[in-house]
Amino acid sequence: MSADSLWIRSMEFCGKYARCHQMPERSFFIRGYQVPLCARCTGIMIGNILGLATFWIDFPFWIALLMIPMALDGTIQRFTDYESNNRRRLITGLLWGFSSTAVTFGLIRLLIYFLR
């Protein structure tokens, strides 16, 4: 499979299943190829993977506060002329992905505890 066809298939897959807008100006490029996820979705996916790796660590629920930066960044960008950059989108997405996964696992552990 050529690099071009692999890139096309990954763009189609991520657009369909990750529901990413894939705007080129909000995405990273590697060797001339656009990464199939925008900077924010890339951060969320990396954060989710890091969160999965920490399944057995019991984080306090205040870790959900790490979701605030992305919510603020996206909301401010939506309602003002402010334009975020890709580095900020990546970092806020990473925080969101990690904390949402950690909170989800915390809720699952809590549910399991109460169902015993």
C-alpha positions, -999 to +999 in steps of 0.1 A: +000+000+000+014+033-010+018+062+014-008+082-005-035+055-003-027+049+034-030+086+041-064+088+022-078+058+041-067+071+075-082+106+067-115+089+057-114+067+088-107+095+113-132+118+096-159+092+098-153+075+132-135+101+152-158+128+138-129+152+134-133+182+111-097+178+099-093+214+089-058+218+075-051+251+093-058+233+126-038+202+119-002+192+121+017+180+090+044+153+089+065+150+057+039+169+038+010+148+049-017+162+071-022+142+104-057+126+101-068+143+133-068+181+141-044+193+168-072+192+195-084+157+186-048+145+184-043+158+220-076+141+231-066+108+216-031+109+232-047+119+265-071+090+263-042+066+257-023+080+287-055+078+307-059+041+297-024+034+309-033+048+343-064+026+348-052+013+382-043+046+396-070+061+418-071+098+409-092+122+430-122+136+412-108+171+412-087+159+382-119+168+362-107+204+366-081+196+339-111+197+314-116+235+320-088+248+298-102+231+267-137+242+275-125+278+280-103+278+249-131+264+226-158+287+241-137+318+239-127+310+203-163+303+194-178+336+207-149+361+201-123+369+175-097+350+194-080+323+174-062+295+193-030+280+180-023+243+173+001+240+203-026+253+227-052+230+211-029+200+215-022+207+251-058+215+261-070+184+242-044+163+260-056+175+294-092+169+284-085+134+271-065+124+301-088+138+327-120+126+311-106+090+309-094+092+345-128+105+357-146+078+337-124+050+352-130+065+387-167+064+382-165+028+370-144+018+401-169+036+423-198+018+406-181-016+410-174-008+447-211+000+454-223-031+434-203-055+455 
